[in-house]
Amino acid sequence: MTRKKTQLLCASLCLVATTFTSWANAQVKGQTPRKETRTTAGQQGSTTQAGEHLLLADRLEIRNRLLKEKQRREAELQAEKQKEDLEAPAVDIYGDDSWGSHVNPFAGMAVNIPDRQDIDLQEFVMPIETRQITSHYGYRRSFGRMHYGVDLKLSVGDTVRAAFSGKVRIRAYEGRGYGHYLVIRHPNGLETVYGHMSRSIVREGTVVKAGDPIGLGGNTGRSTGPHLHFEARFMGIPLAPTDLFDFEAGVPRFDVFAFVKGAYQVPRSFAMAHATAKPKKSGVANEEQFKTHRIKKGDTLGSIARHYGVSVSKLCQTNGIASKAKLSIGRTLRIPS
């Protein structure tokens, strides 16, 4: 055998040995040997591993499965929490011993009112389809007493719906007062009252969702005509419903309403069945006169601010939003004074 042939044979054996070693190492690592490719120009291209693509696909599939499982678990936890919140709404605020038979759950009891409580209003649903207020919240000189809610016009038999999800605390009849009425406690801390109905169609302890039918409109109790008497209370303290809701537009005035104890004349004792607290003339948070703007198509923070003669920064600060926030059509913004 010539020297040249001997060199070629050795080179071939070395190449075979190298290829085998590479393949063996790849098998040990659970990979497929690298496959070299060349460009049309004859230059060596990037090397790939056939198994790398499969391994990457497996990783993506595993990650997607883990993500879906995480989302499913989070949805289950959220649903469980919502169920617990509806079974014992606002228990962290009201406590365990506040499920009484009076509209004011703390009647005859001493109670500590939080200095501040943020109340989420985003779930609000109009209790009836009509949006006409026939009597506002406030003192009635002709009757010599406070009117703790608003009266909404309706016809006898109209469907009355829950303004928020919650649990029915009271279903009762009061001949010289509310007539057939309901009190529902909500996880956001509010309680809503529905009076003068012709009948209630839910029982005490029933869990309802926002918008669920709860009764039929009527003219029962101390009433001079068909209407729904609607109240919003926090820990027994009546709040002016028009401070929280824009009944004409059928939407809440704010995503979150800030209840501040200093803005209300809270009685030292809750000995009365009906709370006598009412807003001061000069409120601290959520001023007594609210000017709002409902966002429509084409609105920007700049155009809204210019329209009302306020700065964009003040508008953003008042509503707790960023200057570059995306505006949602239908949302109501509070205009700073």
C-alpha positions in Angstrom: 0.0 0.0 0.0 1.4 3.4 -1.0 2.0 6.1 1.5 -0.8 8.3 0.0 -3.3 5.5 0.3 -2.2 4.8 3.9 -2.8 8.5 4.7 -6.3 8.5 3.1 -7.2 5.3 5.1 -6.1 6.9 8.4 -8.0 10.0 7.6 -11.2 8.0 6.9 -10.8 6.0 10.1 -10.4 9.2 12.1 -13.5 10.7 10.5 -15.5 7.6 11.3 -14.2 7.6 14.9 -15.0 11.2 15.4 -18.5 10.8 13.9 -19.2 7.8 16.1 -18.0 9.6 19.2 -20.2 12.6 18.5 -23.2 10.3 18.0 -22.5 8.4 21.2 -22.2 11.6 23.2 -25.4 12.9 21.8 -27.2 9.6 22.7 -25.9 9.9 26.3 -27.3 13.4 26.5 -30.6 12.4 24.9 -29.9 14.5 21.8 -29.6 13.8 18.1 -26.2 14.3 16.4 -25.6 17.6 14.8 -26.2 17.7 11.0 -24.0 20.0 9.0 -25.3 22.0 6.2 -23.6 24.1 3.6 -24.7 27.0 1.6 -24.8 27.0 -2.2 -21.6 29.0 -2.1 -20.0 26.0 -0.4 -19.5 27.8 2.9 -20.5 26.0 6.1 -23.9 27.1 7.3 -25.2 27.1 10.9 -25.5 23.7 12.4 -28.7 22.5 14.0 -29.8 19.5 16.0 -32.9 17.7 14.8 -33.8 17.0 18.4 -33.6 20.6 19.4 -36.8 21.5 17.6 -38.6 18.7 19.2 -37.2 19.6 22.6 -38.2 23.3 22.1 -41.8 22.2 21.1 -42.0 20.0 24.2 -40.9 22.9 26.4 -43.5 25.2 24.8 -46.2 22.6 25.2 -45.3 22.1 28.9 -45.2 25.8 29.5 -48.6 26.3 27.9 -50.0 23.5 29.9 -48.6 25.0 33.1 -50.0 28.4 32.2 -53.4 27.0 31.5 -53.4 25.1 34.7 -52.3 28.2 36.6 -55.1 30.2 35.0 -57.7 27.5 35.8 -56.5 27.4 39.4 -56.7 31.1 39.7 -60.2 31.2 38.2 -61.3 28.5 40.7 -59.8 30.4 43.6 -61.5 33.6 42.5 -64.8 31.9 42.0 -64.4 30.3 45.5 -63.6 33.7 47.0 -66.6 35.4 45.3 -68.8 32.6 46.6 -67.5 33.1 50.2 -67.9 36.9 49.8 -71.6 36.4 48.8 -72.3 33.9 51.6 -70.9 36.3 54.2 -70.8 39.7 52.5 -68.5 42.4 54.1 -68.1 40.3 57.3 -64.7 41.9 57.8 -66.4 45.3 58.0 -69.7 44.4 59.8 -68.6 41.6 62.0 -70.4 38.4 62.8 -73.1 39.9 65.0 -74.8 42.4 62.6 -77.4 40.3 60.9 -80.3 41.9 62.7 -83.9 42.6 61.8 -83.6 46.4 61.6 -82.7 48.4 58.5 -79.9 49.8 60.6 -78.1 46.6 61.6 -76.5 48.3 64.6 -79.7 49.6 66.1 -79.2 49.7 69.9 -75.5 49.0 69.7 -72.3 51.0 69.9 -70.2 50.6 66.8 -66.9 51.9 65.5 -67.2 53.4 62.1 -64.1 53.2 59.9 -62.4 56.5 59.3 -62.3 55.7 55.6 -63.7 52.9 53.4 -63.4 52.6 49.7 -66.6 51.2 48.1 -66.4 49.6 44.7 -69.4 50.7 42.6 -68.5 49.2 39.2 -71.0 46.4 39.4 -74.0 48.7 39.8 -77.2 47.9 38.0 -80.2 50.1 37.9 -82.9 48.6 40.2 -85.7 49.5 37.7 -85.8 50.4 34.1 -87.2 53.8 34.5 -84.7 56.5 35.6 -86.9 59.3 36.8 -86.5 60.5 40.4 -89.8 61.7 41.9 -88.4 62.6 45.3 -84.8 63.2 46.4 -82.8 62.4 49.5 -83.0 65.0 52.3 -85.1 66.6 54.9 -88.9 66.9 54.2 -90.3 70.0 55.9 -93.9 69.0 55.0 -93.5 65.7 56.9 -91.0 67.0 59.5 -88.6 64.1 58.9 -85.6 62.9 56.8 -86.1 61.0 53.6 -83.2 58.6 53.5 -83.3 57.5 49.9 -84.6 58.5 46.5 -88.0 57.6 45.0 -87.9 56.2 41.5 -91.0 56.3 39.3 -92.5 52.9 38.2 -95.7 51.2 37.6 -97.2 48.5 39.8 -95.8 45.1 38.8 -92.6 46.5 37.3 -89.6 44.2 37.9 -87.2 45.4 40.7 -83.6 44.2 40.5 -80.7 43.9 42.8 -78.3 46.9 42.4 -75.3 44.7 43.3 -74.6 41.1 44.1 -75.2 40.2 47.7 -77.3 38.4 50.3 -80.8 39.3 51.4 -80.6 40.3 55.0 -84.2 41.4 55.6 -87.5 40.6 53.9 -90.4 42.2 55.7 -93.5 44.3 55.7 -94.0 47.6 57.4 -97.5 49.0 57.2 -96.6 52.5 58.3 -93.3 52.7 56.6 -91.5 50.7 53.8 -94.4 48.4 53.0 -93.0 45.3 51.4 -89.3 45.8 51.5 -85.9 44.1 51.2 -82.5 44.9 52.6 -79.5 43.4 50.8 -75.9 43.4 52.0 -73.2 43.5 49.4 -69.5 42.5 49.5 -68.4 46.1 48.7 -69.7 47.2 52.2 -73.0 48.8 51.1 -76.5 47.8 52.0 -79.3 48.7 49.7 -83.0 49.0 50.6 -86.0 48.5 48.3 -89.3 49.8 49.7 -93.0 50.0 48.8 -93.0 46.9 46.6 -96.2 45.0 45.8 -94.3 41.8 46.7 -90.8 40.4 47.3 -89.8 37.3 45.3 -86.7 36.4 47.2 -86.3 35.1 50.8 -84.0 36.1 53.6 -80.6 34.5 53.2 -81.0 34.3 49.4 -77.8 35.0 47.5 -78.5 37.3 44.5 -76.4 38.6 41.6 -76.4 42.1 40.3 -79.5 42.5 38.1 -81.4 39.6 39.4 -85.2 40.1 39.9 -86.0 40.5 43.6 -89.5 42.0 43.7 -92.3 43.8 41.9 -93.0 47.5 42.0 -95.9 48.6 44.1 -97.5 51.2 46.4 -97.5 49.6 49.8 -96.8 51.1 53.2 -96.5 54.8 53.7 -96.7 55.8 50.1 -98.7 58.3 48.1 -98.3 56.6 44.7 -96.5 53.8 42.9 -92.7 54.1 43.2 -89.6 52.4 44.4 -88.0 53.8 47.5 -84.2 53.1 47.1 -81.6 53.6 49.8 -77.8 53.0 50.0 -76.3 52.7 53.4 -72.9 52.0 54.9 -72.9 50.4 58.4 -76.4 51.7 58.9 -75.5 55.3 57.8 -77.7 56.4 54.9 -75.8 58.0 52.0 -77.5 60.2 49.4 -77.9 57.8 46.5 -77.4 60.5 43.9 -73.9 61.1 45.4 -73.0 57.5 44.3 -75.1 56.9 41.2 -76.2 58.9 38.1 -79.7 57.6 37.8 -80.4 59.5 34.6 -77.5 57.8 32.9 -78.0 54.6 34.8 -74.3 54.3 35.9 -72.2 54.8 39.0 -70.6 58.2 39.4 -67.3 56.7 40.3 -65.6 53.3 40.0 -64.7 53.6 43.7 -66.5 55.9 46.2 -64.5 57.0 49.2 -66.6 57.0 52.4 -64.9 59.3 55.0 -66.4 59.4 58.4 -65.5 63.1 58.9 -67.9 63.9 56.0 -70.9 62.6 57.9 -72.7 63.5 61.1 -72.5 60.1 62.7 -74.5 59.8 65.9 -72.6 58.6 69.0 -75.2 56.0 69.7 -77.1 53.9 67.2 -80.0 53.3 69.6 -82.6 54.3 66.9 -83.8 51.7 64.5 -83.2 54.1 61.6 -79.9 55.9 61.5 -80.1 59.7 61.7 -76.7 60.4 60.1 -76.7 62.8 57.1 -74.0 64.4 55.1 -72.6 67.7 56.3 -73.1 70.7 54.2 -69.3 70.7 53.4 -68.1 67.2 52.8 -64.5 66.2 53.1 -64.2 63.5 50.5 -66.7 63.3 47.6 -68.0 66.9 47.9 -71.7 67.4 48.2 -72.0 68.7 44.6 -70.7 66.4 42.0 -70.0 67.4 38.4 -69.4 64.4 36.2 -68.6 63.6 32.6 -69.5 60.4 30.8 -66.8 59.4 28.3 -68.0 59.2 24.7 -66.2 58.2 21.5 -63.5 60.7 20.5 -63.0 62.1 24.1 -59.5 62.6 25.4 -58.3 63.8 28.7 -57.1 67.0 27.1 -60.5 67.7 25.4 -62.4 66.9 28.6 -60.1 69.1 30.7 -60.4 72.0 28.3 -64.2 71.7 28.2 -64.5 72.1 32.0 -61.6 74.5 32.4 -59.5 72.3 34.5 -56.0 70.9 34.1 -55.3 67.4 32.9 -53.2 66.6 36.0 -56.0 67.7 38.3 -58.5 65.6 36.3 -56.2 62.6 36.5 -55.6 63.1 40.3 -59.3 63.4 41.1 -60.1 60.2 39.2 -56.9 58.3 40.2 -55.8 57.6 36.6 -52.6 58.1 34.7 -52.2 60.9 32.2 -51.7 58.4 29.5 -54.5 56.1 30.6 -56.8 54.7 27.9 -60.3 56.1 28.3 -63.2 53.6 28.4 -66.3 54.7 26.6 -69.2 54.9 29.0 -67.1 55.4 32.1 -68.0 58.4 34.3 -65.2 60.8 35.3 -65.5 63.1 38.2 -64.7 66.8 37.3 -62.7 68.6 40.0 -64.2 71.8 41.4 
